[in-house]
Amino acid sequence: MAEEFEEDRFRGTTPVAYSTNWRKPDLGRTFVWAWTQWYERLEGPTGAVAFTPVADWEDELRRWLKQQSPDTELTDISQSEFGIRVLEEFLDQTPLYPEAPELADENPFSEQGPGEDLEHY
């Protein structure tokens, strides 16, 4: 069941981890791309991790980062030890209301056909 939900949630794509510090990714800002959304990984003072949506498109994310720091570059860290841990944290998140889609105002992703993106057209 969890694996089926994961496949529906990301529509057959694999999330990818990026960092703004390719030499020491755990010291840079960390982002995850999943299906049609970019998330920033935020770590709290107690070590708790959360992922917050920051952009819908890669160009939007890059513009936003350049405004904050003109020299910022993103590097794929998915194969690094830190990147693998970030992706595990991301995939281990509990989605809001997975068992009660009738509470949402919009149709759940599972009602969209594969490759069909009703939110970003």
MOPAC internal coordinates of N, CA, C and O (Angstrom, degrees):
PM7 1SCF
backbone

  N    0.0000 0     0.00 0     0.00 0    0    0    0
  C    1.4551 1     0.00 0     0.00 0    1    0    0
  C    1.5300 1   110.66 1     0.00 0    2    1    0
  O    1.2310 1   119.92 1   131.74 1    3    2    1
  N    1.3348 1   117.75 1   -48.26 1    3    2    1
  C    1.4644 1   120.56 1  -178.37 1    5    3    2
  C    1.5220 1   110.40 1   -62.75 1    6    5    3
  O    1.2310 1   120.31 1   140.62 1    7    6    5
  N    1.3322 1   117.01 1   -39.38 1    7    6    5
  C    1.4615 1   120.26 1   179.60 1    9    7    6
  C    1.5276 1   110.63 1   -65.73 1   10    9    7
  O    1.2310 1   120.03 1   140.44 1   11   10    9
  N    1.3466 1   117.54 1   -39.56 1   11   10    9
  C    1.4587 1   121.05 1   177.68 1   13   11   10
  C    1.5204 1   110.26 1   -63.15 1   14   13   11
  O    1.2310 1   120.42 1   137.53 1   15   14   13
  N    1.3273 1   116.80 1   -42.47 1   15   14   13
  C    1.4592 1   119.97 1   179.69 1   17   15   14
  C    1.5188 1   110.56 1   -63.33 1   18   17   15
  O    1.2310 1   120.52 1   138.04 1   19   18   17
  N    1.3479 1   116.61 1   -41.96 1   19   18   17
  C    1.4572 1   120.91 1   179.88 1   21   19   18
  C    1.5226 1   110.31 1   -60.46 1   22   21   19
  O    1.2310 1   119.97 1   137.99 1   23   22   21
  N    1.3310 1   117.67 1   -42.01 1   23   22   21
  C    1.4515 1   120.96 1   179.18 1   25   23   22
  C    1.5231 1   110.58 1   -64.51 1   26   25   23
  O    1.2310 1   119.55 1   138.33 1   27   26   25
  N    1.3306 1   118.46 1   -41.67 1   27   26   25
  C    1.4635 1   121.32 1   177.75 1   29   27   26
  C    1.5214 1   111.12 1   -64.92 1   30   29   27
  O    1.2310 1   120.66 1   139.45 1   31   30   29
  N    1.3196 1   116.34 1   -40.55 1   31   30   29
  C    1.4569 1   120.86 1  -175.44 1   33   31   30
  C    1.5227 1   111.68 1   -64.41 1   34   33   31
  O    1.2310 1   119.71 1   143.65 1   35   34   33
  N    1.3181 1   118.15 1   -36.35 1   35   34   33
  C    1.4595 1   120.94 1  -176.17 1   37   35   34
  C    1.5196 1   112.84 1  -109.30 1   38   37   35
  O    1.2310 1   120.27 1  -175.31 1   39   38   37
  N    1.3401 1   117.09 1     4.69 1   39   38   37
  C    1.4567 1   123.15 1   174.32 1   41   39   38
  C    1.5166 1   112.82 1    52.89 1   42   41   39
  O    1.2310 1   120.18 1  -138.18 1   43   42   41
  N    1.3160 1   117.27 1    41.82 1   43   42   41
  C    1.4463 1   121.44 1   175.84 1   45   43   42
  C    1.5220 1   114.89 1    82.03 1   46   45   43
  O    1.2310 1   119.95 1  -178.24 1   47   46   45
  N    1.3112 1   117.70 1     1.76 1   47   46   45
  C    1.4578 1   120.53 1   177.93 1   49   47   46
  C    1.5246 1   109.58 1   -92.31 1   50   49   47
  O    1.2310 1   120.67 1   -16.31 1   51   50   49
  N    1.2965 1   116.33 1   163.69 1   51   50   49
  C    1.4535 1   121.67 1   176.88 1   53   51   50
  C    1.5217 1   108.19 1  -111.20 1   54   53   51
  O    1.2310 1   119.11 1   -55.18 1   55   54   53
  N    1.3248 1   119.31 1   124.82 1   55   54   53
  C    1.4624 1   120.15 1   177.14 1   57   55   54
  C    1.5327 1   110.75 1   -58.34 1   58   57   55
  O    1.2310 1   120.97 1   -30.76 1   59   58   57
  N    1.3326 1   115.74 1   149.24 1   59   58   57
  C    1.4582 1   122.48 1  -178.21 1   61   59   58
  C    1.5259 1   108.12 1  -127.62 1   62   61   59
  O    1.2310 1   120.58 1   -44.05 1   63   62   61
  N    1.3445 1   116.49 1   135.95 1   63   62   61
  C    1.4740 1   121.91 1   179.84 1   65   63   62
  C    1.5241 1   109.81 1   -99.20 1   66   65   63
  O    1.2310 1   120.84 1   -39.74 1   67   66   65
  N    1.3315 1   116.01 1   140.26 1   67   66   65
  C    1.4619 1   123.12 1   178.60 1   69   67   66
  C    1.5204 1   109.12 1  -131.78 1   70   69   67
  O    1.2310 1   121.00 1   -26.93 1   71   70   69
  N    1.3215 1   115.70 1   153.07 1   71   70   69
  C    1.4620 1   120.98 1   176.03 1   73   71   70
  C    1.5240 1   109.34 1  -135.00 1   74   73   71
  O    1.2310 1   120.99 1   -25.65 1   75   74   73
  N    1.3315 1   115.71 1   154.35 1   75   74   73
  C    1.4657 1   120.79 1   175.31 1   77   75   74
  C    1.5240 1   111.12 1   -88.69 1   78   77   75
  O    1.2310 1   120.05 1   178.57 1   79   78   77
  N    1.3380 1   117.51 1    -1.43 1   79   78   77
  C    1.4673 1   122.21 1   179.06 1   81   79   78
  C    1.5236 1   108.23 1  -132.11 1   82   81   79
  O    1.2310 1   120.04 1   -86.99 1   83   82   81
  N    1.3323 1   117.53 1    93.01 1   83   82   81
  C    1.4610 1   120.31 1  -174.32 1   85   83   82
  C    1.5186 1   112.75 1   -69.51 1   86   85   83
  O    1.2310 1   120.04 1   155.18 1   87   86   85
  N    1.3208 1   117.52 1   -24.82 1   87   86   85
  C    1.4692 1   119.90 1   179.57 1   89   87   86
  C    1.5309 1   111.63 1   -75.33 1   90   89   87
  O    1.2310 1   120.90 1   137.85 1   91   90   89
  N    1.3161 1   115.89 1   -42.15 1   91   90   89
  C    1.4670 1   122.01 1   178.93 1   93   91   90
  C    1.5353 1   107.67 1  -133.65 1   94   93   91
  O    1.2310 1   120.65 1  -101.26 1   95   94   93
  N    1.3288 1   116.37 1    78.74 1   95   94   93
  C    1.4651 1   120.06 1  -173.31 1   97   95   94
  C    1.5222 1   114.58 1   -57.16 1   98   97   95
  O    1.2310 1   120.17 1   149.83 1   99   98   97
  N    1.3350 1   117.29 1   -30.17 1   99   98   97
  C    1.4627 1   119.22 1  -179.29 1  101   99   98
  C    1.5242 1   112.02 1   -71.28 1  102  101   99
  O    1.2310 1   119.74 1   167.06 1  103  102  101
  N    1.3409 1   118.10 1   -12.94 1  103  102  101
  C    1.4621 1   121.13 1   178.05 1  105  103  102
  C    1.5281 1   112.22 1   -96.31 1  106  105  103
  O    1.2310 1   120.32 1   164.74 1  107  106  105
  N    1.3157 1   117.00 1   -15.26 1  107  106  105
  C    1.4615 1   120.41 1   178.72 1  109  107  106
  C    1.5120 1   111.29 1   -90.90 1  110  109  107
  O    1.2310 1   121.30 1    -0.09 1  111  110  109
  N    1.3035 1   115.12 1   179.91 1  111  110  109
  C    1.4641 1   120.29 1   173.11 1  113  111  110
  C    1.5138 1   107.02 1   -77.94 1  114  113  111
  O    1.2310 1   120.70 1   -37.54 1  115  114  113
  N    1.3174 1   116.27 1   142.46 1  115  114  113
  C    1.4627 1   120.88 1  -175.24 1  117  115  114
  C    1.5230 1   109.67 1  -119.62 1  118  117  115
  O    1.2310 1   121.61 1   -44.01 1  119  118  117
  N    1.3309 1   114.53 1   135.99 1  119  118  117
  C    1.4599 1   121.90 1  -179.03 1  121  119  118
  C    1.5171 1   109.29 1  -130.41 1  122  121  119
  O    1.2310 1   121.31 1   -27.33 1  123  122  121
  N    1.3348 1   115.10 1   152.67 1  123  122  121
  C    1.4627 1   121.50 1   174.99 1  125  123  122
  C    1.5138 1   107.39 1  -127.78 1  126  125  123
  O    1.2310 1   121.37 1   -47.33 1  127  126  125
  N    1.3366 1   114.99 1   132.67 1  127  126  125
  C    1.4537 1   120.48 1   171.84 1  129  127  126
  C    1.5216 1   107.71 1  -101.42 1  130  129  127
  O    1.2310 1   120.91 1   -49.66 1  131  130  129
  N    1.3169 1   115.86 1   130.34 1  131  130  129
  C    1.4641 1   121.05 1   177.70 1  133  131  130
  C    1.5189 1   109.01 1  -143.00 1  134  133  131
  O    1.2310 1   121.10 1   -64.55 1  135  134  133
  N    1.3072 1   115.49 1   115.45 1  135  134  133
  C    1.4500 1   126.24 1   178.13 1  137  135  134
  C    1.5176 1   112.52 1    57.98 1  138  137  135
  O    1.2310 1   118.47 1    92.89 1  139  138  137
  N    1.3052 1   120.52 1   -87.11 1  139  138  137
  C    1.4693 1   121.81 1  -179.07 1  141  139  138
  C    1.5196 1   111.48 1  -132.05 1  142  141  139
  O    1.2310 1   119.91 1  -149.24 1  143  142  141
  N    1.2967 1   117.78 1    30.76 1  143  142  141
  C    1.4654 1   120.58 1  -175.90 1  145  143  142
  C    1.5218 1   110.03 1  -148.17 1  146  145  143
  O    1.2310 1   120.65 1   -37.71 1  147  146  145
  N    1.3216 1   116.36 1   142.29 1  147  146  145
  C    1.4653 1   123.68 1   172.61 1  149  147  146
  C    1.5194 1   108.05 1  -105.03 1  150  149  147
  O    1.2310 1   120.88 1   -44.42 1  151  150  149
  N    1.3194 1   115.93 1   135.58 1  151  150  149
  C    1.4625 1   122.66 1  -179.38 1  153  151  150
  C    1.5329 1   108.52 1  -123.79 1  154  153  151
  O    1.2310 1   121.06 1   -36.88 1  155  154  153
  N    1.3196 1   115.57 1   143.12 1  155  154  153
  C    1.4630 1   119.56 1   172.54 1  157  155  154
  C    1.5207 1   108.31 1  -102.08 1  158  157  155
  O    1.2310 1   121.29 1   -44.75 1  159  158  157
  N    1.3224 1   115.13 1   135.25 1  159  158  157
  C    1.4676 1   121.60 1   177.79 1  161  159  158
  C    1.5247 1   107.33 1   -84.44 1  162  161  159
  O    1.2310 1   121.13 1   -55.74 1  163  162  161
  N    1.3105 1   115.45 1   124.26 1  163  162  161
  C    1.4598 1   121.56 1   178.79 1  165  163  162
  C    1.5184 1   108.74 1  -119.48 1  166  165  163
  O    1.2310 1   121.05 1   -51.06 1  167  166  165
  N    1.3205 1   115.61 1   128.94 1  167  166  165
  C    1.4613 1   120.19 1   179.71 1  169  167  166
  C    1.5188 1   108.54 1  -111.06 1  170  169  167
  O    1.2310 1   120.90 1   -53.92 1  171  170  169
  N    1.3144 1   115.89 1   126.08 1  171  170  169
  C    1.4549 1   121.64 1  -179.15 1  173  171  170
  C    1.5158 1   112.21 1   -81.07 1  174  173  171
  O    1.2310 1   120.06 1    -7.30 1  175  174  173
  N    1.3249 1   117.49 1   172.70 1  175  174  173
  C    1.4629 1   121.88 1  -178.22 1  177  175  174
  C    1.5318 1   113.16 1   -63.04 1  178  177  175
  O    1.2310 1   120.28 1   157.46 1  179  178  177
  N    1.3241 1   117.08 1   -22.54 1  179  178  177
  C    1.4627 1   119.94 1   178.91 1  181  179  178
  C    1.5247 1   112.40 1   -91.40 1  182  181  179
  O    1.2310 1   120.47 1   178.67 1  183  182  181
  N    1.3355 1   116.70 1    -1.33 1  183  182  181
  C    1.4557 1   120.85 1  -178.58 1  185  183  182
  C    1.5174 1   113.33 1    95.30 1  186  185  183
  O    1.2310 1   120.29 1   175.88 1  187  186  185
  N    1.3389 1   117.05 1    -4.12 1  187  186  185
  C    1.4608 1   120.21 1   177.47 1  189  187  186
  C    1.5300 1   109.36 1   -66.00 1  190  189  187
  O    1.2310 1   120.75 1   -37.83 1  191  190  189
  N    1.3151 1   116.17 1   142.17 1  191  190  189
  C    1.4575 1   121.56 1  -176.92 1  193  191  190
  C    1.5218 1   109.77 1  -116.05 1  194  193  191
  O    1.2310 1   121.29 1   -41.61 1  195  194  193
  N    1.3331 1   115.14 1   138.39 1  195  194  193
  C    1.4577 1   121.69 1   175.58 1  197  195  194
  C    1.5218 1   108.13 1  -135.80 1  198  197  195
  O    1.2310 1   121.03 1   -25.74 1  199  198  197
  N    1.3163 1   115.63 1   154.26 1  199  198  197
  C    1.4623 1   121.37 1   177.03 1  201  199  198
  C    1.5152 1   107.51 1  -120.40 1  202  201  199
  O    1.2310 1   120.80 1   -56.46 1  203  202  201
  N    1.3293 1   116.07 1   123.54 1  203  202  201
  C    1.4463 1   120.57 1  -178.28 1  205  203  202
  C    1.5217 1   109.98 1  -115.33 1  206  205  203
  O    1.2310 1   119.80 1   -44.74 1  207  206  205
  N    1.3353 1   117.99 1   135.26 1  207  206  205
  C    1.4730 1   119.90 1   178.64 1  209  207  206
  C    1.5275 1   110.47 1   -63.80 1  210  209  207
  O    1.2310 1   120.68 1   -44.39 1  211  210  209
  N    1.3326 1   116.31 1   135.61 1  211  210  209
  C    1.4653 1   119.92 1  -179.47 1  213  211  210
  C    1.5227 1   113.03 1  -126.51 1  214  213  211
  O    1.2310 1   119.36 1   158.20 1  215  214  213
  N    1.3278 1   118.82 1   -21.80 1  215  214  213
  C    1.4625 1   120.03 1  -178.40 1  217  215  214
  C    1.5324 1   109.51 1  -162.56 1  218  217  215
  O    1.2310 1   121.76 1   -25.12 1  219  218  217
  N    1.3275 1   114.24 1   154.88 1  219  218  217
  C    1.4562 1   120.16 1   176.64 1  221  219  218
  C    1.5245 1   111.82 1   -94.43 1  222  221  219
  O    1.2310 1   120.68 1   151.98 1  223  222  221
  N    1.3085 1   116.31 1   -28.02 1  223  222  221
  C    1.4625 1   121.73 1  -175.06 1  225  223  222
  C    1.5169 1   110.30 1  -127.33 1  226  225  223
  O    1.2310 1   120.57 1   -27.80 1  227  226  225
  N    1.3256 1   116.52 1   152.20 1  227  226  225
  C    1.4622 1   121.06 1   179.02 1  229  227  226
  C    1.5245 1   111.35 1   -61.88 1  230  229  227
  O    1.2310 1   119.78 1   137.62 1  231  230  229
  N    1.3393 1   118.03 1   -42.38 1  231  230  229
  C    1.4696 1   120.64 1   179.06 1  233  231  230
  C    1.5255 1   110.92 1   -60.63 1  234  233  231
  O    1.2310 1   120.74 1   140.60 1  235  234  233
  N    1.3216 1   116.20 1   -39.40 1  235  234  233
  C    1.4701 1   121.18 1   178.32 1  237  235  234
  C    1.5278 1   110.29 1   -62.66 1  238  237  235
  O    1.2310 1   120.38 1   135.89 1  239  238  237
  N    1.3269 1   116.88 1   -44.11 1  239  238  237
  C    1.4656 1   121.18 1   178.67 1  241  239  238
  C    1.5285 1   110.53 1   -63.14 1  242  241  239
  O    1.2310 1   120.08 1   134.09 1  243  242  241
  N    1.3178 1   117.44 1   -45.91 1  243  242  241
  C    1.4706 1   121.16 1  -178.31 1  245  243  242
  C    1.5319 1   111.31 1   -63.49 1  246  245  243
  O    1.2310 1   119.99 1   139.37 1  247  246  245
  N    1.3289 1   117.61 1   -40.63 1  247  246  245
  C    1.4819 1   120.48 1   176.93 1  249  247  246
  C    1.5265 1   110.28 1   -62.76 1  250  249  247
  O    1.2310 1   120.60 1   135.94 1  251  250  249
  N    1.3136 1   116.46 1   -44.06 1  251  250  249
  C    1.4636 1   122.18 1  -179.45 1  253  251  250
  C    1.5258 1   110.05 1   -61.32 1  254  253  251
  O    1.2310 1   120.12 1   135.78 1  255  254  253
  N    1.3366 1   117.37 1   -44.22 1  255  254  253
  C    1.4657 1   121.32 1   179.00 1  257  255  254
  C    1.5239 1   111.47 1   -66.63 1  258  257  255
  O    1.2310 1   120.04 1   139.47 1  259  258  257
  N    1.3356 1   117.53 1   -40.53 1  259  258  257
  C    1.4748 1   121.08 1  -179.59 1  261  259  258
  C    1.5252 1   110.98 1   -63.51 1  262  261  259
  O    1.2310 1   119.93 1   146.66 1  263  262  261
  N    1.3258 1   117.74 1   -33.34 1  263  262  261
  C    1.4673 1   121.31 1   177.63 1  265  263  262
  C    1.5241 1   110.33 1   -64.62 1  266  265  263
  O    1.2310 1   120.48 1   145.60 1  267  266  265
  N    1.3174 1   116.69 1   -34.40 1  267  266  265
  C    1.4566 1   121.16 1  -178.02 1  269  267  266
  C    1.5184 1   112.10 1   -83.69 1  270  269  267
  O    1.2310 1   120.62 1   143.91 1  271  270  269
  N    1.3244 1   116.41 1   -36.09 1  271  270  269
  C    1.4581 1   121.80 1  -178.87 1  273  271  270
  C    1.5275 1   108.12 1  -155.10 1  274  273  271
  O    1.2310 1   119.81 1   -74.83 1  275  274  273
  N    1.3289 1   117.96 1   105.17 1  275  274  273
  C    1.4652 1   121.63 1  -173.77 1  277  275  274
  C    1.5331 1   114.79 1   -58.22 1  278  277  275
  O    1.2310 1   119.30 1   153.93 1  279  278  277
  N    1.3180 1   118.93 1   -26.07 1  279  278  277
  C    1.4639 1   121.53 1  -177.08 1  281  279  278
  C    1.5272 1   113.46 1   -91.54 1  282  281  279
  O    1.2310 1   119.69 1  -172.91 1  283  282  281
  N    1.3121 1   118.19 1     7.09 1  283  282  281
  C    1.4574 1   121.79 1  -175.78 1  285  283  282
  C    1.5184 1   111.07 1   -71.83 1  286  285  283
  O    1.2310 1   120.83 1   -49.64 1  287  286  285
  N    1.3188 1   116.02 1   130.36 1  287  286  285
  C    1.4609 1   123.26 1   174.58 1  289  287  286
  C    1.5251 1   108.28 1  -126.98 1  290  289  287
  O    1.2310 1   120.80 1   -31.80 1  291  290  289
  N    1.3091 1   116.07 1   148.20 1  291  290  289
  C    1.4675 1   121.40 1   177.51 1  293  291  290
  C    1.5190 1   109.28 1  -102.13 1  294  293  291
  O    1.2310 1   121.09 1   -42.90 1  295  294  293
  N    1.3274 1   115.52 1   137.10 1  295  294  293
  C    1.4559 1   121.94 1   178.11 1  297  295  294
  C    1.5218 1   108.92 1  -127.32 1  298  297  295
  O    1.2310 1   120.93 1   -45.74 1  299  298  297
  N    1.3216 1   115.84 1   134.26 1  299  298  297
  C    1.4600 1   121.90 1   177.19 1  301  299  298
  C    1.5305 1   108.19 1   -68.24 1  302  301  299
  O    1.2310 1   120.79 1   -59.56 1  303  302  301
  N    1.3249 1   116.10 1   120.44 1  303  302  301
  C    1.4719 1   121.55 1  -179.71 1  305  303  302
  C    1.5275 1   111.44 1  -116.96 1  306  305  303
  O    1.2310 1   120.18 1  -163.83 1  307  306  305
  N    1.3119 1   117.26 1    16.17 1  307  306  305
  C    1.4593 1   121.80 1  -173.19 1  309  307  306
  C    1.5250 1   114.09 1   -58.03 1  310  309  307
  O    1.2310 1   120.05 1   150.95 1  311  310  309
  N    1.3259 1   117.51 1   -29.05 1  311  310  309
  C    1.4589 1   120.78 1  -177.35 1  313  311  310
  C    1.5350 1   113.07 1   -91.39 1  314  313  311
  O    1.2310 1   120.29 1   172.03 1  315  314  313
  N    1.3268 1   117.04 1    -7.97 1  315  314  313
  C    1.4660 1   120.21 1   179.72 1  317  315  314
  C    1.5312 1   110.17 1   -79.72 1  318  317  315
  O    1.2310 1   120.78 1   -16.40 1  319  318  317
  N    1.3091 1   116.11 1   163.60 1  319  318  317
  C    1.4647 1   120.36 1   179.11 1  321  319  318
  C    1.5335 1   110.76 1   -58.87 1  322  321  319
  O    1.2310 1   120.69 1   134.49 1  323  322  321
  N    1.3224 1   116.28 1   -45.51 1  323  322  321
  C    1.4652 1   120.30 1   179.31 1  325  323  322
  C    1.5308 1   110.79 1   -65.28 1  326  325  323
  O    1.2310 1   120.15 1   137.40 1  327  326  325
  N    1.3331 1   117.33 1   -42.60 1  327  326  325
  C    1.4594 1   121.18 1   179.94 1  329  327  326
  C    1.5210 1   112.26 1   -61.45 1  330  329  327
  O    1.2310 1   120.73 1   139.05 1  331  330  329
  N    1.3178 1   116.21 1   -40.95 1  331  330  329
  C    1.4629 1   120.55 1   177.83 1  333  331  330
  C    1.5267 1   110.26 1   -63.11 1  334  333  331
  O    1.2310 1   120.44 1   138.67 1  335  334  333
  N    1.3236 1   116.76 1   -41.33 1  335  334  333
  C    1.4694 1   119.96 1   178.14 1  337  335  334
  C    1.5280 1   111.05 1   -64.30 1  338  337  335
  O    1.2310 1   120.44 1   138.47 1  339  338  337
  N    1.3409 1   116.77 1   -41.53 1  339  338  337
  C    1.4696 1   120.86 1   178.88 1  341  339  338
  C    1.5312 1   110.27 1   -60.72 1  342  341  339
  O    1.2310 1   120.52 1   135.06 1  343  342  341
  N    1.3235 1   116.62 1   -44.94 1  343  342  341
  C    1.4651 1   119.81 1  -179.67 1  345  343  342
  C    1.5222 1   111.17 1   -65.57 1  346  345  343
  O    1.2310 1   120.03 1   142.97 1  347  346  345
  N    1.3214 1   117.54 1   -37.03 1  347  346  345
  C    1.4700 1   119.90 1   175.98 1  349  347  346
  C    1.5212 1   110.58 1   -64.02 1  350  349  347
  O    1.2310 1   120.28 1   137.17 1  351  350  349
  N    1.3338 1   117.07 1   -42.83 1  351  350  349
  C    1.4698 1   120.42 1   177.12 1  353  351  350
  C    1.5226 1   110.15 1   -60.54 1  354  353  351
  O    1.2310 1   120.75 1   136.48 1  355  354  353
  N    1.3143 1   116.17 1   -43.52 1  355  354  353
  C    1.4578 1   121.35 1  -178.28 1  357  355  354
  C    1.5303 1   110.55 1   -63.33 1  358  357  355
  O    1.2310 1   120.40 1   133.90 1  359  358  357
  N    1.3237 1   116.84 1   -46.10 1  359  358  357
  C    1.4614 1   120.63 1  -178.53 1  361  359  358
  C    1.5217 1   112.89 1   -71.02 1  362  361  359
  O    1.2310 1   120.23 1   157.48 1  363  362  361
  N    1.3375 1   117.17 1   -22.52 1  363  362  361
  C    1.4576 1   120.94 1  -179.90 1  365  363  362
  C    1.5235 1   113.08 1   -83.55 1  366  365  363
  O    1.2310 1   120.28 1   176.86 1  367  366  365
  N    1.3333 1   117.08 1    -3.14 1  367  366  365
  C    1.4599 1   119.23 1   178.89 1  369  367  366
  C    1.5195 1   110.07 1   -62.90 1  370  369  367
  O    1.2310 1   120.64 1   -30.21 1  371  370  369
  N    1.2926 1   116.37 1   149.79 1  371  370  369
  C    1.4511 1   121.69 1   175.57 1  373  371  370
  C    1.5226 1   108.12 1   -95.73 1  374  373  371
  O    1.2310 1   119.81 1   -62.79 1  375  374  373
  N    1.3319 1   117.98 1   117.21 1  375  374  373
  C    1.4579 1   119.87 1   179.89 1  377  375  374
  C    1.5185 1   111.34 1   -68.23 1  378  377  375
  O    1.2310 1   120.86 1   -27.70 1  379  378  377
  N    1.3088 1   115.96 1   152.30 1  379  378  377
  C    1.4572 1   121.05 1   177.81 1  381  379  378
  C    1.5271 1   109.82 1   -74.83 1  382  381  379
  O    1.2310 1   120.36 1   -50.92 1  383  382  381
  N    1.3018 1   116.92 1   129.08 1  383  382  381
  C    1.4572 1   124.84 1   174.54 1  385  383  382
  C    1.5241 1   114.71 1    53.89 1  386  385  383
  O    1.2310 1   118.46 1  -134.61 1  387  386  385
  N    1.3315 1   120.53 1    45.39 1  387  386  385
  C    1.4734 1   118.57 1   179.67 1  389  387  386
  C    1.5244 1   112.55 1   -67.04 1  390  389  387
  O    1.2310 1   120.18 1   154.00 1  391  390  389
  N    1.3315 1   117.26 1   -26.00 1  391  390  389
  C    1.4529 1   119.63 1  -177.30 1  393  391  390
  C    1.5146 1   112.53 1   -94.75 1  394  393  391
  O    1.2310 1   119.36 1   177.34 1  395  394  393
  N    1.3222 1   118.83 1    -2.66 1  395  394  393
  C    1.4627 1   120.56 1  -176.47 1  397  395  394
  C    1.5311 1   111.42 1  -134.07 1  398  397  395
  O    1.2310 1   119.69 1  -116.08 1  399  398  397
  N    1.3476 1   118.19 1    63.92 1  399  398  397
  C    1.4594 1   119.47 1  -178.74 1  401  399  398
  C    1.5225 1   113.02 1   -64.13 1  402  401  399
  O    1.2310 1   120.21 1   161.26 1  403  402  401
  N    1.3222 1   117.21 1   -18.74 1  403  402  401
  C    1.4659 1   118.50 1   179.49 1  405  403  402
  C    1.5287 1   112.62 1   -67.10 1  406  405  403
  O    1.2310 1   120.05 1   166.11 1  407  406  405
  N    1.3332 1   117.50 1   -13.89 1  407  406  405
  C    1.4567 1   121.09 1   177.52 1  409  407  406
  C    1.5220 1   112.37 1   -79.73 1  410  409  407
  O    1.2310 1   120.10 1   164.30 1  411  410  409
  N    1.3187 1   117.41 1   -15.70 1  411  410  409
  C    1.4583 1   121.31 1  -178.72 1  413  411  410
  C    1.5258 1   110.26 1   -84.04 1  414  413  411
  O    1.2310 1   120.27 1   -28.03 1  415  414  413
  N    1.3341 1   117.08 1   151.97 1  415  414  413
  C    1.4542 1   122.51 1   178.38 1  417  415  414
  C    1.5222 1   112.08 1   -76.89 1  418  417  415
  O    1.2310 1   120.56 1   155.35 1  419  418  417
  N    1.3540 1   116.54 1   -24.65 1  419  418  417
  C    1.4519 1   121.11 1  -176.66 1  421  419  418
  C    1.5349 1   109.53 1  -111.07 1  422  421  419
  O    1.2310 1   121.16 1   -17.16 1  423  422  421
  N    1.3246 1   115.38 1   162.84 1  423  422  421
  C    1.4547 1   119.79 1   176.29 1  425  423  422
  C    1.5166 1   109.52 1   -64.94 1  426  425  423
  O    1.2310 1   119.96 1   -39.29 1  427  426  425
  N    1.3230 1   117.67 1   140.71 1  427  426  425
  C    1.4618 1   119.57 1   177.96 1  429  427  426
  C    1.5199 1   110.40 1   -66.73 1  430  429  427
  O    1.2310 1   120.52 1   -22.70 1  431  430  429
  N    1.3420 1   116.62 1   157.30 1  431  430  429
  C    1.4521 1   121.54 1  -178.78 1  433  431  430
  C    1.5175 1   111.95 1   -55.61 1  434  433  431
  O    1.2310 1   119.71 1   147.45 1  435  434  433
  N    1.3299 1   118.16 1   -32.55 1  435  434  433
  C    1.4522 1   120.51 1  -175.81 1  437  435  434
  C    1.5218 1   112.10 1   -64.32 1  438  437  435
  O    1.2310 1   119.11 1   165.16 1  439  438  437
  N    1.3366 1   119.31 1   -14.84 1  439  438  437
  C    1.4492 1   121.53 1   178.56 1  441  439  438
  C    1.5205 1   112.00 1   -88.99 1  442  441  439
  O    1.2310 1   120.06 1   175.91 1  443  442  441
  N    1.3218 1   117.49 1    -4.09 1  443  442  441
  C    1.4494 1   121.21 1   176.17 1  445  443  442
  C    1.5236 1   108.22 1   -89.78 1  446  445  443
  O    1.2310 1   120.57 1   -33.83 1  447  446  445
  N    1.3077 1   116.51 1   146.17 1  447  446  445
  C    1.4580 1   120.39 1   177.32 1  449  447  446
  C    1.5102 1   110.70 1   -72.97 1  450  449  447
  O    1.2310 1   119.91 1   -23.24 1  451  450  449
  N    1.3420 1   117.78 1   156.76 1  451  450  449
  C    1.4709 1   120.85 1   178.13 1  453  451  450
  C    1.5217 1   110.58 1   -56.00 1  454  453  451
  O    1.2310 1   120.89 1   -47.66 1  455  454  453
  N    1.3218 1   115.91 1   132.34 1  455  454  453
  C    1.4609 1   121.25 1  -179.78 1  457  455  454
  C    1.5063 1   113.60 1    79.98 1  458  457  455
  O    1.2310 1   119.77 1   174.62 1  459  458  457
  N    1.3108 1   118.05 1    -5.38 1  459  458  457
  C    1.4572 1   122.36 1  -179.43 1  461  459  458
  C    1.5190 1   108.93 1   -90.61 1  462  461  459
  O    1.2310 1   120.59 1   -57.24 1  463  462  461
  N    1.3167 1   116.48 1   122.76 1  463  462  461
  C    1.4512 1   121.30 1  -178.65 1  465  463  462
  C    1.5211 1   108.02 1  -118.03 1  466  465  463
  O    1.2310 1   120.99 1   -81.71 1  467  466  465
  N    1.3104 1   115.71 1    98.29 1  467  466  465
  C    1.4713 1   120.02 1  -176.69 1  469  467  466
  C    1.5235 1   112.76 1   -82.43 1  470  469  467
  O    1.2310 1   120.30 1   170.22 1  471  470  469
  N    1.3267 1   117.04 1    -9.78 1  471  470  469
  C    1.4515 1   119.94 1  -177.71 1  473  471  470
  C    1.5222 1   113.21 1   -93.76 1  474  473  471
  O    1.2310 1   120.15 1   149.07 1  475  474  473
  N    1.3214 1   117.32 1   -30.93 1  475  474  473
  C    1.4736 1   121.28 1  -172.57 1  477  475  474
  C    1.5303 1   110.25 1  -125.45 1  478  477  475
  O    1.2310 1   120.51 1  -101.52 1  479  478  477
  N    1.3051 1   116.63 1    78.48 1  479  478  477
  C    1.4694 1   118.41 1   178.75 1  481  479  478
  C    1.5016 1   110.21 1  -126.81 1  482  481  479
  O    1.2310 1   120.10 1   180.00 1  483  482  481

